[in-house]
Amino acid sequence: MKILHAMIRVKNIDESMKFYTELLGLKKTHEIKLEDCILHFLKDNDGDFEIELTQNFETPKEGYQNGNAFGHFAVETKNMDEFDKKLKTMDYTYLYEPFVMEEANSKIAFVKDPDGNEIEIIEKL
């Protein structure tokens, strides 16, 4: 078995694409248009794993509700200071500011995407 992708339903595709492509640096690889939605596939430069942003044509006005079982996605940055500058330039904020997690030999931070999904940012030390 090989993990291929994770799907996230999004309320506003433009806001979500900006977050995932401009802030996190993912690249859109392709999209699939279906009868009731458009599937937007994004991946990083290093791996095969993709995130699928699903743009349903009939989206609840309030957006989608996150359950309490899902925790977060994690992405690696080579330099937390550079990520910090980009985050602030783009007017995003942290859920948890960067801090050193000695047990993992990493500096980590958390942000939320436009739909409230938590993203862990990790710089390996």
N, C-alpha and C positions, 0 to 999 in steps of 0.2 A: 504494500500500500504506500501511496505517496500523497501527501496533502497538497492540494492544488490551489484552492482559494477559500476566502471567507467572504460572505455577502453581508452588506450593510444597506438597509433601506434608508434613503435620504429624503428629506423634505424639500431642500433647495439644492439642485445639482450644481449650480454655479458656485454657491458658497462652499459646498463640499469639495468640488474640484479644485478651487483655490487653496483650501486647507491642505488637501492631500498632495497636490502637485507643487505648489509654490512653497509652502512651509515645510512639508515632509520630503519633498523632492522625488516623489513617485512619478512615473511616466505612464501616460495613457497608452495602452497597447492596441486596444480595439474596442468596439462596441457591438452589441447585438440588439437589433430592434425587434421587439415582439409585439403582439397585438395590444397588450396592456401595459407595456413598460419598455424602457431601454436599459440594458445592462452595460455599464462602463467598467472596463477592466484596467487596473493600474498595477504596476510592479516596480520594484527597485532595480538598480543596475546590476546587482550581484546574484540574485536568486531566481528561482522559478515560481515562488509563491506569489499569488496575486490577491488583491482586494477587489471585489466586485461591488461597485456602487449601483444600487438598483433605484432607478427613477421611475416609480409607478405613476401612471397618468392620473389615477384617482388616489390622491394622498390625503390622509386625515388632516383637517385644518390645523390641529394642534401638533401634528407630526406623529412619530412613533414612540411607543413607551418601551424603555429598556427594562428587562426583567432583573431579578436580583441574583441570577446564576452567572451571568457573563461578567468578567472582571475588566479586562483591558487587552489591547494589542500592545506589543512592544516593538520599537524600532531603534536601531543603533545610529548614533551620530558619531562622527570622528572627533568633533570638537564642540563641547557643550557651550563654550563662550560664543562661538560663531552662531550656533543655534539660538542662543539667548538674544543676540543682536537682531537676527532675522525675525524672531517671534515678536519682539518689541516694535520693530520697524513696521510690521504688518498689523499692529494693534491687537494681537492676541495676548492672552494672559495665562499664567500657570494655574493649574489646580493645586499642585504642590511644587514649590520652587526647587531648583537643583540642590541636591545634597549628596554627600558621599555615603555610600553603603559599603562599609569596610568588609562585611561578610561576603559580598559579591565582587569586591575589588572594582567597584563601578561608581560613577556619579550618575544619579538618576533624577528625573523630574517627571511630572505628569501634566498633560494638557487635555482638554476636551475638544472633540471635533464639533462642527456646527449642530450636530444632532445629539450631543451629550455623551458620545462614546468616549471612554477614557483611553488615552494613548500614553504609554510609558516611553520616555526618551532615555536611552542608556548610552553613556560614554564609558567604554572599558578603560580602566586605568592601568 
